[in-house]
Amino acid sequence: MTWLVEPFQLGLQQRALLGASLAAIALAVVGTWVVIRGMTFLGDALVHGVVPGIALALLLGFDPLLGAVGAALVMLGGISLVHRQTAFSEDTGIGLLFVGMLGLGVILISRSAGFSGELTAVLFGDALGISGGDLVVLVIIVAVAIAVSLVGYRHFLVLAFNEQKARLLGLRPAAAHVVLLGLITMVIVGSFRTVGTLLVFGLLVGPPATAALLVRRVPAMMATATAIGVLSVVVGLVVSYHADTSGSATMAVVPVALFFVVLAGRSVAGRGSSSPRR
């Protein structure tokens, strides 16, 4: 058991475990709605869309968290504008803003050689650099994500499967959609310090997608996704410690790898159950 306990003996490693676990919980809860609603492309676009805001914040010397929020709001506004002012679907606006915001972020990063270390931490995460203030922010994000999911459960659930029915039932699907976008933005922005903006998508989609292969009901999916997310954090930190790899990257890869393991297991089990019995 020494190999399992050894990576968490120091205070900064313990903060990394706690902070990354809190981020994984928030991402799993909100990511469940992302997966069942089919919003993974939007989630991926938002993950990359906050990059220019963070880079601009570092260049001008203000809080990267504010820059990330501003960039996310600009991206959501741009997607809505394209959808309302043209005959194109939301995917067109998402694709345009995805490329445009990411390209702008790369341009800003190329102009900020002096901040290369900070930008690397923002893009790829710095789990071992989590502070006490970051933990407080993550606790608040987890509490808000769970509370809003509980209060808006019926609205989000009906919206995920039938928007017209949600409208007929008076559940205000447009308002529910806006709240859900706000939740997605909140957990992405709140987790970038821990996992990094380019890797947060692994914990946003990986655990819920894996959970969807194992269970059917939404509460069970959330609980299973949360367990998978926290497990991915523990495994990722242990592996990164012993293999001397990036902690944030390893945490992001574990749930993706687990998804394909479960998928392969289901395929093998399906072939076994469909084979003729003697």
C-alpha positions, 0 to 999 in steps of 0.5 A, a space after each residue: 500500500 506504500 505506493 498508493 499512500 506515498 504520492 499524498 504525503 506532502 501538503 501540496 499533494 493533498 491539496 491537489 487530490 482535494 482540489 482535483 476531486 472537487 473539480 471532478 465532482 462538479 464536472 461529473 454532475 454538469 457533464 451528465 447533462 452535457 452528455 444526455 443533452 448532446 452538447 459535447 461539441 458546445 462543451 468542447 468549444 467553450 473549453 477552447 473558447 476561454 483561452 484568449 480571455 485567459 491569455 489577455 488577462 495575463 498580458 494585461 495583469 488582471 485575474 485570469 478567472 475574469 478573463 475566462 468568464 468574459 471570453 466564455 460570455 463572448 463566445 456564447 453571445 456570438 453563437 446565439 447571434 449567428 443562430 438568431 441572425 442566420 438560417 444556420 444551426 447552432 453547430 455552425 456558430 459553434 464551429 466558427 467561434 471554436 476556430 476563431 477564439 482558439 486562433 485568437 488565443 494562440 495569437 495572444 499566447 505567441 505575443 506573451 513569451 514572458 508568461 509562457 510558464 503561467 500560460 502552460 499551467 493555464 492550458 495544461 493545468 497545475 494540480 500541485 499549484 492549487 491554493 487554499 483560495 482555489 479550494 474555496 472556489 471549487 467548494 462553492 462551484 460544487 455546491 452550486 452545481 449540485 443545488 442547481 441540478 436538484 432544483 432544475 432537475 425536471 426542467 433539464 430532464 424534459 429539455 434533454 429528451 423533448 424540448 417541445 414537450 418541455 414547452 407544452 408543460 410550461 417548463 420554460 426550455 429557453 430559460 433552462 437552456 440558458 441556466 445549463 449553459 451557465 452551469 457548463 461555463 461555471 465548471 469549465 472556468 472554475 476547473 481550469 486552474 486544476 486540470 487546464 483548459 485544454 484537458 478539462 474536457 476529459 473530466 467533463 465528458 469522460 466519466 458521464 459517458 462511461 456512466 451512461 454505458 453502465 446505468 440508465 437513470 440520470 441520478 445513477 449516472 451522476 453518482 456513477 460519473 462522480 465516482 469515476 471522476 474521483 477515481 480518475 483523479 486518484 489513479 491519475 495522481 498516483 500514476 503521474 507520481 510514479 511515472 513522472 508524468 503530468 498530473 493534470 494530463 494523466 487525470 484527463 486521460 484516465 476517464 477516456 481510457 476507462 470509457 473504451 475499456 467499458 465499451 470493449 467489455 460491453 461489446 464482448 459481453 454482448 457477443 457472448 450473450 448473443 451466441 447460441 446456447 446449447 
